[in-house]
């Protein structure tokens, strides 16, 4: 901690005030920003119409086994069971 000639109690309270002011500033900035821009749940692109593949030939499915809640079920097996 920087020493500005203050006792440690006064120095500590100064840093607490600086932290509180910084938090209030970030909160005000966050509220001022456009919330639609900050909503990361919106899809990046709309779903595409694609032709059906005969017997699934050429279909590639990518599975991230570490996404979502942990489960005893293998993610690849679970997706495979849902496909015809």
Secondary structure, DSSP 8 states (H G I E B T S, - for coil): ---SS--HHHHHHHHHHHHHHHHHHHHHHHHHS-HHHH-TTS-SS--------GGGTT------TTSSS--SS-HHHHHHHH--
